[in-house]
Amino acid sequence: MEKVGLNITPKEFKQLSKWAEEVYNIAVVVDYFCETQPEIEECYNLAPVIKNLRNNADILNAFFIDNEKQ
């Protein structure tokens, strides 16, 4: 993966990291709900979108976790 220089302060990095974690946690909860309620048509239709959101949020959250100490 190509390294990209970010021009943000440690405080801004921490805030972005917090938001990434919150998005991931929301995606996990919504994914679980959609998975356990397949009889609700809207959940059934949203399930693939939510899975994609959860995967992308996981990658974003992992980026912040991996770069937290740098």
Sequence and secondary structure as in RCSB ss.txt:
>XXXX:A:sequence
MEKVGLNITPKEFKQLSKWAEEVYNIAVVVDYFCETQPEIEECYNLAPVIKNLRNNADILNAFFIDNEKQ
>XXXX:A:secstr
         HHHHHHHHHHHHHHHHHHHHHHHHHHH TTSHHHHHHHHHHHHHHHHHHHHHHHHHHTTT 
